[in-house]
Amino acid sequence: MRKAFMCSLCHNGILGGGLYLDSQSVTYRTQKLTVNEKYKNLVLPLNEIKEITWKWIVFPVATFHMKNSEEYKMIIFNKVRFTKYYHEYKGD
């Protein structure tokens, strides 16, 4: 079952959008027309996420550290709910 979250991608500013979590991936989607195509429908497979670290800068900011050394920062507005379902889907 897919879970939805309000979020913003931190990339050359703040890009509002939606974050979707299911048993396969974390997917960020935005409808912004001026955004690079890569970020309009960004899919992060769960098996490619090495770890997620958190910082609090007014809102909780999650940094997704990927196995290929890429990093993606996102403001996720319901950290507790996201963390609960992430660990459930990841099997931690």
Summary of the structure (lengths in Angstrom):
residues: 92
radius of gyration: 12.2
end to end distance: 17.5
largest distance: 37.0
contacts: 235
relative contact order: 0.23
helix: 21%
strand: 51%
